[in-house]
């Protein structure tokens, strides 16, 4: 997988978005959640579901990741007009989960690299996903999660990103 000049520019943009989200106050948080509710209500329904499954400090970090994703995509007019549906998300999630299950059974390291590289190569928002991975490796609440839970959340985040890429085309 090659890293393009566009990917480098996107990495700077993601860094700025992450810094912005890490310093938001309650008023700005309310603006972001109001935008999500207006343009992509499925995001808020996902967040509401997480609050029952995770500790408060984990939910806080998950909310920040959703805000990062929203900040990244919100300027795209198509994202503001076409709503993400549960069916769309489930279809992408199923595809990503299926790929991981296939990789678990694959024993050839070259084939695993090829499939992984191909999958990530089709993702336009690599810097965004990398920024999310970074949070999972640096934020204490996320680092303390068990590996399976982290994996499920990361697949969900990747699926969400892919959904928005598809909507935004």
Steps between C-alpha positions, in 0.01 A plus 500: 500500500636838398461819695416785264549872539123521555535254790767724657276808470212301649721396793556867584126565472422205730753623754327840502156341540622281788653800677174691451287217641731449796448863601127550433275638767143394572353772278693382195422138587130593495546658155665183367234268642224729366662478153524122526136481606390719211711346221596150618271387785627142472829621654319612813304177523830309488643721775193453716542124468864519611419674825341178631788275397802697618636681802447878508866578426492260203179657371665842526783386275261328257297821478816691414577252222150546358553876516829462314329294230218755476739796479687321223194433283254776591602747229404254225158613375396143421564401862262777604226385261513122486446327833700198608269209574539207732475267199787677321716486811418133564587410139844662526555360850417150375747538212778615735427225752498240222839617380642466852356150537658403170835643614482296821494182293771612257845363581701658218655827631538638148130443431406666830713805410354512150137487621561751779686736269231473235225566753671805646599616152132540413443719805528868407514618861809310611624791709170512688514130580865537604405786733236277659752215541734751662233592757453134587874479567533821701181565697500317834129409496532343155834332574346320800232333288539133422624414151170356378305811599759725336485291186121520481506876553773554241317292241191707575695824457653378173154400381360839592778674308439281195126574517566873497747462215231321299235761585741782421590383149 
